[in-house]
Amino acid sequence: MDWYLPVIWAGLIGTAVALYVILDGFDLGIGILFPFAHTERERDQMMRSVAPFWDGNETWLVLGGGGLWVAFPGAYAVIMPALYIPVIVMLLALVFRGVAFEFRTISRSKTWLNGAFSGGSALAAFAQGVILGGLIQGIPVKDGAYAGGALTWATPFAVLCGLAMIAGYGLLGACWLVMKTEGAVAARARRQARALLGAVLFFMAAVSIWTPLSEPRIAERWFALPNFLFLWPVPVVTALVAYGLWRGLETGREVAPFLAAIALFLLGYLGLVISNFPYLVPPSLTIWDTAAAAASQIFMLLGTLFLLPMILGYVVFVYWLFRGKTREGESYH
């Protein structure tokens, strides 16, 4: 099997996951912040800001999951039984959130749908964090198969990652509202973003301390020489980006905080890649151990390379078409 094909597929899947986290992250963040709106008009304004984008954003989740199944069936066969419960919870939460989003436009009473939208968003974010935590802490494997129980993933570290994801998506959502709305919604979002930035930095520090202390392989990756000489800029740049985000919020800027929040997520994602690559199922199975046959990877790669520019073009067009702010009094009907 050609060694470079798994690397290409790992890059494609990693890019799809990063795009999903960023693009669907801010509209999940809108749902997380939904209960703090004071009126239905404000909630309409919040939903209107993401209405043209939210369903397209979830395309990247399909690409990431489908790519894992096609390109790395060995990893898929281990990860799914290991994390079956949080994956199912995430998917059901996304379904409830999507149904609430669509039916809220025609429902006379919005109370239950507001709860489904907010609860589904928060639960999906928490489940995604738990999945991430389950992967970071490692999955027991024996003879290429999952060797743990149904609740092996349920640890304090996974819960910490779940809460971290809620805070992170909330920060993305708040910065999106600062950029895309005006009036009371934008003013409140700016205050929320400041508080959520502090929470995100706390969780990033907690995960950054917890993982090397509990996983010697991660500690060696970051602190052994000469690795440390090349990797020390990552936390320094993260601190500088966090300061830039805070300054952008304090000085009344609108676009800069959202871009800084994206950069903060990407730096955290980079840290996870540095800690775990080339392991797709830490700490035992690499991308080469779990890869499909070369012919299968090439066949699917040809189709992906044809469709990917179309998807990216659609995303760029939609975001350009619906640029500008969502104003008070507007609805998404």
HUURVEN-V428737 format. One record per residue. N is the residue number from 1. SS is DSSP state (hx for helix, st for strand, lp for the rest). OMEGA is omega in radians with two decimals (NA if undefined). Layout:
N	SS	OMEGA
N	SS	OMEGA
This chain:
1	lp	3.13
2	lp	-3.02
3	hx	-3.02
4	hx	-3.12
5	hx	3.06
6	hx	3.11
7	hx	3.11
8	hx	-3.13
9	hx	3.08
10	hx	3.09
11	hx	3.13
12	hx	-3.13
13	hx	3.10
14	hx	3.09
15	hx	3.12
16	hx	3.13
17	hx	3.13
18	hx	3.12
19	hx	3.10
20	hx	-3.10
21	hx	-3.11
22	hx	-3.00
23	hx	3.09
24	hx	-3.14
25	hx	-3.08
26	hx	3.11
27	hx	2.91
28	hx	3.09
29	hx	3.06
30	hx	3.11
31	hx	3.12
32	hx	-3.13
33	hx	-3.03
34	hx	-3.11
35	hx	-3.09
36	hx	3.05
37	lp	-3.03
38	lp	-3.06
39	lp	3.08
40	hx	3.09
41	hx	3.09
42	hx	3.10
43	hx	3.06
44	hx	3.14
45	hx	3.12
46	hx	-3.11
47	hx	3.11
48	hx	-3.11
49	hx	-3.13
50	hx	-3.05
51	lp	-3.12
52	lp	-2.94
53	lp	-2.81
54	hx	-3.09
55	hx	3.08
56	hx	-3.14
57	hx	-3.08
58	lp	3.05
59	hx	-3.07
60	hx	3.05
61	hx	3.10
62	hx	3.13
63	hx	3.14
64	hx	3.14
65	hx	3.11
66	hx	3.10
67	hx	3.10
68	hx	-3.13
69	hx	-3.07
70	hx	-2.99
71	hx	-3.09
72	lp	-3.09
73	hx	3.10
74	hx	3.10
75	hx	3.13
76	hx	-3.11
77	hx	3.10
78	hx	-3.04
79	hx	-3.08
80	hx	3.09
81	hx	3.14
82	hx	-3.03
83	lp	-3.04
84	hx	-3.06
85	hx	3.12
86	hx	3.10
87	hx	3.12
88	hx	3.10
89	hx	3.12
90	hx	-3.10
91	hx	3.11
92	hx	3.11
93	hx	3.09
94	hx	3.09
95	hx	3.12
96	hx	3.14
97	hx	-3.13
98	hx	3.10
99	hx	3.13
100	hx	-3.14
101	hx	-3.07
102	hx	-3.03
103	hx	3.13
104	lp	-3.11
105	lp	-3.05
106	lp	-3.09
107	lp	3.08
108	lp	3.10
109	lp	-3.05
110	lp	-3.01
111	hx	-3.10
112	hx	-3.14
113	hx	3.04
114	hx	3.13
115	hx	3.13
116	hx	3.14
117	hx	-3.12
118	hx	-3.13
119	hx	3.10
120	hx	3.13
121	hx	-3.12
122	hx	-3.11
123	hx	3.09
124	hx	3.12
125	hx	3.14
126	hx	-3.14
127	hx	3.11
128	hx	3.07
129	hx	3.10
130	hx	3.09
131	hx	3.12
132	hx	3.12
133	hx	3.10
134	hx	3.10
135	hx	-3.09
136	hx	-3.08
137	hx	3.05
138	lp	-3.14
139	lp	3.14
140	lp	-3.10
141	st	3.06
142	st	-3.12
143	lp	3.08
144	lp	-3.12
145	st	3.13
146	st	-3.05
147	lp	-3.13
148	lp	-3.14
149	lp	-3.08
150	lp	-3.07
151	lp	3.12
152	lp	-3.13
153	lp	-2.99
154	lp	-3.14
155	lp	3.07
156	hx	3.13
157	hx	3.11
158	hx	3.09
159	hx	3.09
160	hx	3.13
161	hx	3.08
162	hx	3.10
163	hx	3.11
164	hx	-3.14
165	hx	3.08
166	hx	3.13
167	hx	-3.12
168	hx	3.10
169	hx	3.08
170	hx	3.10
171	hx	3.10
172	hx	3.14
173	hx	3.14
174	hx	3.13
175	hx	3.04
176	hx	3.14
177	hx	3.07
178	hx	-3.08
179	hx	-2.93
180	hx	-3.11
181	st	3.09
182	lp	3.09
183	lp	-3.05
184	hx	-3.14
185	hx	-3.13
186	hx	-3.13
187	hx	3.11
188	hx	3.12
189	hx	3.12
190	hx	3.08
191	hx	3.13
192	hx	-3.12
193	hx	3.11
194	hx	-3.14
195	hx	-3.11
196	hx	3.07
197	hx	3.09
198	hx	3.12
199	hx	-3.14
200	hx	3.13
201	hx	3.08
202	hx	-3.12
203	hx	3.09
204	hx	3.11
205	hx	-3.14
206	hx	3.12
207	hx	-3.12
208	hx	3.10
209	hx	-3.05
210	hx	-3.00
211	hx	3.11
212	hx	3.11
213	hx	-3.09
214	hx	-3.10
215	lp	-3.13
216	hx	-3.13
217	hx	3.12
218	hx	3.10
219	hx	3.13
220	hx	-3.12
221	hx	-3.04
222	hx	-2.92
223	hx	3.09
224	lp	3.07
225	lp	0.10
226	lp	-3.07
227	hx	-3.07
228	hx	-3.11
229	hx	-3.13
230	hx	-2.98
231	hx	-3.09
232	hx	3.12
233	hx	-3.07
234	hx	3.11
235	hx	3.12
236	hx	3.11
237	hx	3.10
238	hx	3.12
239	hx	3.14
240	hx	3.11
241	hx	3.11
242	hx	3.09
243	hx	3.10
244	hx	3.10
245	hx	3.13
246	hx	3.14
247	hx	3.10
248	hx	3.09
249	hx	-3.09
250	hx	-3.06
251	lp	3.05
252	lp	3.12
253	lp	-3.02
254	lp	-3.09
255	hx	-3.04
256	hx	3.13
257	hx	3.14
258	hx	3.11
259	hx	3.11
260	hx	3.09
261	hx	3.07
262	hx	3.13
263	hx	3.12
264	hx	3.09
265	hx	-3.12
266	hx	3.11
267	hx	3.05
268	hx	3.11
269	hx	3.09
270	hx	3.11
271	hx	3.11
272	hx	3.11
273	hx	3.12
274	hx	-3.09
275	hx	-2.93
276	hx	-3.10
277	lp	0.17
278	lp	-3.11
279	st	3.05
280	st	3.02
281	st	-3.11
282	lp	0.03
283	lp	-2.95
284	lp	-3.01
285	st	3.14
286	st	3.11
287	lp	3.13
288	lp	3.13
289	lp	-2.98
290	lp	-3.03
291	lp	3.05
292	lp	3.09
293	lp	-3.09
294	hx	-3.13
295	hx	3.12
296	hx	-3.14
297	hx	3.14
298	hx	-3.13
299	hx	-3.14
300	hx	-3.14
301	hx	3.12
302	hx	3.11
303	hx	-3.14
304	hx	-3.14
305	hx	3.07
306	hx	-3.06
307	hx	-3.03
308	hx	3.09
309	hx	3.11
310	hx	3.13
311	hx	3.13
312	hx	3.10
313	hx	3.10
314	hx	-3.14
315	hx	-3.13
316	hx	-3.12
317	hx	-3.11
318	hx	-3.13
319	hx	3.08
320	hx	-3.09
321	hx	-3.08
322	lp	3.07
323	lp	-3.13
324	lp	-3.03
325	lp	2.97
326	st	-3.00
327	lp	3.13
328	lp	3.13
329	lp	3.08
330	lp	3.05
331	lp	3.13
332	lp	3.13
333	lp	NA
